[in-house]
Amino acid sequence: MHPDTLKHKASLWFGEFGTSVHITDVYWEGDITQAELMAVADQISPDWQTIDLELDPQHPCHGQTYRLTKPWPPRADEEEALRALEMEDALEGHYVWVHCCQIVMDPEGDLLDEAGRAYRQSFSTVMFCTEFTSFDDIAQQCDENFGKGEWDEYELYLDDALPTPVASFG
């Protein structure tokens, strides 16, 4: 039988293997790559976690079990992303002061990067205030205020968390 006439089936599942819920079945003729099949599954339901493949009975590998699992970010990355979303929700609508800095590699620096190299932060003398919407929006505003590549990190301060000014002008 010609490979383009073989009819295959993929079952999309949500949840851990053995306790998952069936989403739907997808049928196609001919060959498909894993990446193409995962793209089709994403279009049908972004919640899928497992795809079980059944090859056409005429296929030489029919009867073997094929299972694709959705690649997930490492647990630490997932937890960090969740914390960032929670922080964005908590800050949304509040006014924040943004203080940008550059990372300067310095053997005498007090901080260490992932590779264990010492560095220090060189903060800008200028801060700006804005209504918080998202971390990406803050980064875009840092680019607009200081220029792309002119800052590496920023710190946020709630408006009411700033110290009382010691002097004022005007």
Backbone as a ProteinNet text record, in pm:
[ID]
protein_1_A
[PRIMARY]
MHPDTLKHKASLWFGEFGTSVHITDVYWEGDITQAELMAVADQISPDWQTIDLELDPQHPCHGQTYRLTKPWPPRADEEEALRALEMEDALEGHYVWVHCCQIVMDPEGDLLDEAGRAYRQSFSTVMFCTEFTSFDDIAQQCDENFGKGEWDEYELYLDDALPTPVASFG
[TERTIARY]
83.5	0	88.7	50	127.3	113.9	226	220.9	119.7	94.7	0.8	-144	-172	-309.9	-336.7	-234.6	-253.9	-326.8	-424.2	-502.6	-462.9	-421.3	-374.6	-467.6	-454.5	-539.5	-452.2	-482.6	-416.4	-524.5	-509.5	-602.5	-535.8	-604.5	-553	-608.6	-519.6	-556.3	-510	-588	-552.7	-529.5	-418.8	-390.6	-278.7	-244.7	-137.9	-182.2	-87.4	-117.1	-182.7	-290.6	-363.1	-480.5	-475.5	-585.3	-632	-598.1	-626.8	-768.5	-809	-941	-923.3	-1003.2	-995.7	-1054.3	-978.9	-1026.3	-1096.4	-1025.4	-1082.6	-985	-1029.2	-943.7	-922.7	-804.6	-769	-728.3	-776.9	-743.3	-673.1	-581.1	-514.3	-462.3	-433.9	-376.1	-233.3	-147.7	-9.1	77.4	199	296.3	274.8	312.3	308.4	423.5	490	599.1	541.7	623.3	579.2	545.8	629.7	606	474.2	445.8	319.9	201	212.4	103.4	79.5	186.5	170.1	108.9	142.9	84.3	-65.5	-105.5	-248.1	-318.1	-255.7	-314.1	-330.7	-231.5	-240.5	-357.1	-384.2	-496.4	-629.4	-635.7	-760.2	-784.5	-681.2	-693.4	-555.2	-530.1	-399.3	-377.4	-481.2	-471.8	-421.4	-401.6	-359.7	-225.2	-206.4	-79.4	-16.5	-100.3	-49.9	-123.4	-49.9	-110	-72.9	-174.5	-151.9	-174.9	-78.6	-86.8	-126.5	-216.8	-252.1	-226.4	-138.1	-107.2	-206.3	-223.9	-310.8	-273.6	-373.7	-344	-249.8	-245.4	-157.7	-13.6	8.5	142.6	231.9	358.9	448.1	471.6	453.7	475.1	344.4	234.7	105.3	116.4	51.1	51.2	148.6	244.4	336.5	271.7	306.1	250.4	339.6	277.3	348.7	278.2	355.1	296.3	384.5	321.2	389.8	340.6	431.8	392.1	433.1	348.3	373.9	494.8	590.3	705.8	664.8	696.6	664.4	792.7	784.8	906.4	948.3	1075.7	1119.5	1037.5	1020.5	937	975.8	1105.4	1149.3	1105.1	1116.3	1072.9	922.5	849.2	703.6	664	730.8	701.1	737.2	848.9	889.1	787.7	741	641.1	511.4	472.6	351.6	367.1	483.7	508.5	502.5	557.5	554.9	411.1	327.8	187	114.2	140.7	77.6	121.2	249.5	300.3	239.1	226.6	163.3	20.3	-53	-191.1	-195.2	-100.9	-99.1	-63.3	23.4	68.7	-20.4	-102	-180.4	-263.6	-251.6	-327.5	-260.3	-156.1	-82.4	22.9	51.1	160.3	290.5	390.8	521.3	630.5	735.9	856.5	950.1	1009.3	1097.3	1239.7	1330.7	1471.6	1552.7	1609.2	1684.4	1832.4	1897.1	2040.8	2107.9	2237.9	2319.6	2400.5	2428	2512.8	2656.8	2744.5	2886.4	2965.9	3034.8	3117	3233	3246	3344.6	3389.8	3519.2	3567.1	3544	3527.4	3502.5	3352.3	3267.9	3123.3	3067.6	2955.3	2892.1	2797.5	2760.1	2661.7	2729.1	2666.2	2718.2	2613.7	2656.8	2564.3	2555.4	2480.2	2459.6	2590.5	2689.4	2818.7	2915.3	2870.3	2954.5	3048.2	3027.7	3112.4	3057.5	3147.8	3108.2	3068.5	2965.7	2923	2860.6	2837.4	2766.8	2661.8	2566.1	2461.8	2493.6	2487	2507.7	2372.4	2309.2	2174.5	2177.3	2075.7	2057.8	2024.8	2059.8	2026.1	1882.3	1815	1678.2	1583.1	1470.1	1361.7	1240.3	1147	1021.2	905.9	790.4	671.1	569.3	501.8	402	299.6	184.3	84.1	123.7	132	177.4	69.5	109.3	21	84	215.2	284.7	435.2	509.6	655.6	707.3	644.3	685.6	664.6	553.9	527.8	634.3	673.8	778.5	908.8	943.5	1066.2	1061.1	944.9	930	948.4	893.5	909.5	1055.1	1126	1268.8	1344.6	1310.9	1373	1344.6	1219	1180.1	1250.1	1265.3	1324.9	1477.6	1538.6	1684.5	1752.4	1677.3	1734.2	1755.9	1734.5	1756.8	1903.7	1929.2	2065.6	2133.2	2063.3	2121.7	2087.3	2013.9	1979.4	1970.8	1990.7	1985.7	1874.8	1851.3	1751.5	1680.8	1569.4	1503.2	1445.6	1424.5	1357.3	1233.6	1129.7	1004.1	981.4	928.8	892.5	749.8	667.7	533.5	545	454.6	459.5	463.9	387.1	383.4	500.2	585.2	699.8	825.2	817.8	934	949.3	1073.4	1093.5	1043.9	1017.7	976.2	1093.5	1070	1180.6	1238.5	1369	1434.4	1435.2	1408.8	1404.6	1319.6	1271.7	1196.9	1231.6	1202.3	1233.7	1111.7	1081.1	976.4	853.5
-117.1	0	124.5	226	349.9	428.3	486	558.4	672.3	736.8	849	805.9	676.9	629.9	567	555.7	499.8	601	553.2	639.6	611.5	717.7	706.4	783.3	753	817.3	861.4	979.2	1029.3	1068	1020.3	1055.4	1157.8	1269.5	1376.3	1357.7	1370	1348	1464.5	1492.6	1593.9	1522.9	1551.3	1491.6	1389.8	1335.1	1236.7	1104.3	1029.5	899.7	809.6	745.3	655.8	722.3	853.2	925.7	1040.7	1034.3	1146.8	1141.2	1252.9	1267.8	1280	1204.2	1206.7	1337.3	1405.7	1530.5	1501.7	1441.3	1408.5	1320.9	1272	1196	1275.9	1261.9	1329.1	1221.2	1232.9	1136.3	1208.1	1139	1195.9	1084.5	1120.5	1027.1	1067.8	969.9	997.3	1025.4	1065.8	1091.7	1229.3	1239.5	1365.9	1363	1473.7	1478.6	1500.3	1474.4	1498.4	1645.5	1733.1	1877.4	1918.2	1863.4	1895.8	1844.6	1723.4	1666	1747.4	1790.7	1872.1	2008.1	2063.1	2191.2	2175.6	2064	2036.9	2021.7	1948.6	1928.9	2062.6	2152	2284.3	2364.7	2349.7	2421	2367.8	2238	2176.3	2208	2187.8	2214.7	2241.6	2364.6	2393.7	2321.9	2257.4	2188.7	2045.1	1993.6	1853.9	1833.1	1713.1	1679.7	1554.5	1467.6	1343.4	1315.3	1260.8	1214.6	1067.8	981.2	839.8	818	754.7	732.9	589.5	575.1	443.7	448.7	362.3	359.4	270.7	298.9	221.1	72.6	-17	-160.5	-209.5	-139.9	-179.9	-130.4	-43.8	10.9	-97.8	-105	-209.2	-201.4	-87	-72	-74.4	-112.5	-118.8	-212.6	-173.4	-255.2	-205.9	-125.7	-68.4	54.9	83.1	198.7	319.7	428.4	554.4	660.4	730.7	832.5	957	1070.4	1199.5	1271.8	1330.5	1412.5	1556.1	1646.7	1788.6	1830.9	1896	1943.1	2058.6	2047.5	2151.2	2215	2340.6	2403.6	2334.2	2342.2	2283.2	2339.4	2258.8	2294.6	2430.7	2456.8	2584.5	2701.1	2686	2791.9	2813.1	2702.8	2710.1	2784	2752.3	2818.3	2966.6	2998.7	3139	3216.4	3155.4	3220.7	3242.5	3145.2	3158.6	3271.9	3280.9	3390.2	3525.4	3532.3	3658.2	3698.1	3600.8	3630.9	3679	3613.5	3654.5	3795.7	3825.7	3959.3	4063.2	4030.2	4123.7	4153.2	4048.4	4068.3	4159.4	4140.1	4220.5	4366.5	4389.7	4526.2	4601	4528.5	4591.9	4708.1	4822.6	4941.3	5029.6	4980.2	5061	5144.6	5259.6	5340.7	5292.5	5276.1	5229.7	5323.4	5331.9	5401.8	5296.4	5324.7	5230.2	5284	5199.8	5237.4	5135.9	5180	5092.2	5090.3	4978.2	4968.7	4887.3	4902.8	4822.1	4725.3	4608.9	4510.2	4538	4553.3	4578.6	4462.9	4387.4	4277.2	4338	4295.2	4355.9	4250	4212.6	4110.3	4148.8	4277.5	4326.1	4338.8	4302.7	4316.7	4227.2	4269.9	4196.4	4086.7	4087.9	3993.7	3891.8	3774.1	3669	3632.8	3611.5	3566.6	3413.9	3355.1	3209.9	3133.6	3195.5	3130.3	3153	3224	3248.8	3367.7	3450.4	3568.8	3686.1	3762.7	3877.7	3995.1	4067.7	4188	4285.8	4406	4506.7	4572	4634.7	4705.9	4854.7	4917.3	5061.7	5124	5184.2	5238.1	5375	5400.2	5530.7	5632.6	5757	5862.4	5909.1	5858.6	5900.2	5782.7	5810.5	5713.1	5771.5	5685	5735.6	5663.1	5727.6	5673.9	5641	5526.8	5485.1	5394.4	5381.8	5286.4	5148.5	5051.7	4917.9	4844.4	4786.9	4698.1	4560.3	4555.5	4427	4450.8	4344.1	4355.4	4388.2	4331.9	4362.2	4509.7	4566.1	4708.3	4794.5	4755.7	4829.9	4823.5	4706	4691.5	4781.2	4786.7	4872.5	5020	5059.2	5197.8	5228.4	5129.4	5149.3	5173.3	5096.5	5118.7	5259.6	5303.6	5436.8	5547.7	5529.5	5632.8	5634.1	5516.5	5509.2	5459.4	5399.4	5346	5195.5	5128	4982.6	4953.8	4855.1	4816.8	4904.6	5005.4	5097.7	5059.6	4953.2	4906.1	4753.6	4686.2	4540.1	4490	4561.8	4521.4	4645.2	4622.3	4734	4686.2	4780.4	4754.2	4841.5	4790.1	4864.3	4898.9	5018	5063	5114.9	5070.7	5127	5272.5	5353	5497.5	5527	5450.4	5477.6	5412.8	5337.9	5274.3	5360.6	5471.6	5560.2	5639.7	5670.1	5750.2	5893.2	5959.1	6099.6	6183.5	6272.6	6355.8	6441.7	6462.9	6547	6692.9	6717.5	6855.2	6857	6972.8	6987.5	7121.7	7138.6	7263	7306.4	7432.2	7485.4	7530.1
0	0	0	-73.1	-82.4	48.4	100.7	229	232.4	117.5	116.7	131.7	116.6	129.3	266	348.8	482.4	570.4	647.3	735.4	879.9	948.4	1085.7	1179.5	1308.6	1409.2	1526.5	1578.9	1699.8	1799.7	1921.6	2029.1	2119.4	2141.4	2227.1	2367.9	2467.1	2606.1	2692.2	2797.4	2896.5	3028.8	3095	3225	3217.6	3333.9	3344.7	3284.3	3228.8	3169.9	3274.3	3236.6	3325.5	3395.7	3412.4	3477.2	3389.3	3261.8	3172.6	3117	3059.6	2999.4	2848.4	2774	2628.1	2575.2	2489	2429.5	2297.6	2204.2	2073.6	1996.5	1882	1791.2	1663.9	1606.1	1481.5	1382.2	1259	1154.6	1040.6	974.3	857.4	768.7	647.2	550.5	521.7	505.5	469.6	590.9	562.1	667.7	730.2	857	929.6	1029.8	1046.2	1143.9	1283.8	1384.2	1522	1542.7	1488.4	1504.1	1438.9	1320.4	1251.9	1332	1385.8	1464.7	1592	1657.7	1778.8	1744.7	1628	1586	1562.3	1500.6	1479.1	1614.2	1706.1	1839.1	1911.2	1899.5	1962.2	1906.3	1775.5	1713.8	1765.7	1789.6	1836.1	1983.3	2065.6	2209.1	2266.8	2309.9	2368.6	2502.1	2555	2683.6	2673.5	2550.7	2538.3	2607	2662.6	2726.8	2667.2	2609.4	2551.5	2421.2	2324.5	2199.3	2184	2171.1	2141.9	1993.5	1926.8	1782.6	1752.2	1657.2	1602.8	1453.8	1407.3	1264.9	1191.5	1064.1	976.8	987.5	988	996.5	885.6	772.9	663	681.7	778.8	801.7	862	819.7	871.8	1023	1084.1	1229.1	1307.4	1242.6	1311.1	1431.5	1540.3	1660.6	1766.3	1726.4	1823.8	1886.4	2010.6	2079.9	2057.2	2015.7	1996.8	2079.5	2160.2	2246.8	2243.1	2221.2	2227.9	2352.1	2425.5	2539.4	2511.1	2553.7	2531.3	2613.4	2548.8	2626.3	2717.3	2843.1	2940.5	2987.4	3028.5	3081.2	3209.9	3243.8	3370.6	3486.6	3590.6	3705.2	3764.6	3776.4	3834.4	3746.5	3613.4	3521.9	3532.3	3545.4	3556.4	3684.9	3795.2	3922.6	3916.7	3852	3838.7	3754.2	3646.5	3561.2	3638.3	3720.1	3801.3	3903.1	3966.8	4061.8	3991	3869	3793.2	3761.2	3721.3	3692.5	3817.6	3929.8	4055.4	4093.9	4073.9	4106.2	4012.5	3883.9	3790.2	3832.7	3873.8	3919.7	4042.4	4134.9	4257.6	4229.2	4130.7	4101.3	4002.4	3927.8	3821.3	3875.1	3806.6	3843.3	3946.8	4013.1	4110.6	4037.8	4094.4	4040.7	4103	4018.5	4064.2	4013.7	4091.4	4048.4	3992.8	3877.6	3809.1	3814.9	3862.2	3872.9	3791.9	3679.7	3589.8	3626.9	3595	3619.5	3509.9	3501.7	3412.4	3497.3	3439.5	3505	3462.5	3559.6	3532.3	3591.9	3505.4	3554.5	3633.3	3759.1	3847.7	3948.2	3945.3	4039.5	4185.3	4210.9	4347.2	4376.2	4277.9	4294.4	4403.5	4460.2	4570.1	4522.6	4395.1	4343.1	4251.7	4236.4	4148.7	4044.7	3919.2	3815.9	3818.7	3724.1	3721	3705.7	3640.6	3618	3734.4	3838.1	3953.8	3939.7	3837.4	3816.8	3898	3956.7	4038.9	3949.4	3993.4	3921.5	4020.1	3970.5	4049.7	3960.5	4023.5	3950.8	3954	3836.9	3827	3793.9	3895.8	3878.5	3813.4	3732.3	3670	3778.5	3754.3	3850.5	3833	3729.2	3699	3720.2	3782.1	3795.9	3725.4	3689.7	3635.8	3702.6	3700.5	3764	3656.1	3671.5	3573.5	3640.4	3576.6	3624.8	3574.7	3665.2	3629.2	3550.9	3438.3	3362.2	3346.7	3315.2	3302.3	3307.4	3333.7	3334.1	3194.4	3091.7	2954	2922	2970.2	2947.7	3016.8	3137.3	3208.5	3128.9	3077.8	2998.5	2874.7	2810.2	2692.1	2730.5	2843.6	2888.7	2925.7	2980.8	3009.4	2879.2	2773.9	2642.3	2592.4	2607.9	2560.1	2638.8	2769.9	2854.7	2852.2	2840.7	2851.6	2724.4	2633	2509.6	2518.6	2405.6	2401.8	2427.6	2510.1	2541.3	2645.1	2693.6	2791.6	2935.3	2953.2	3086.9	3081.1	3193.5	3199.4	3290.9	3398.6	3497.5	3548.9	3618.2	3685.1	3816.7	3905.2	4031.9	4037.1	4100.1	4113.7	4260.3	4281.9	4416.5	4410.4	4504.2	4512.1	4553	4504	4530	4679.6	4758.7	4902.7	4977.7	4907.9	4972.7	4966.1	4895.7	4886.1	5015.1	5051.6	5173.5	5153.4	5263.3	5259.1	5210	5113.3	5063.5	5175.7	5170.1	5270.6	5227.5	5100.3	5049.9	4924.3	4888	4762.8	4701.8	4576.7	4507	4429.4	4431.4	4347.2	4414.2
[MASK]
++++++++++++++++++++++++++++++++++++++++++++++++++++++++++++++++++++++++++++++++++++++++++++++++++++++++++++++++++++++++++++++++++++++++++++++++++++++++++++++++++++++++++

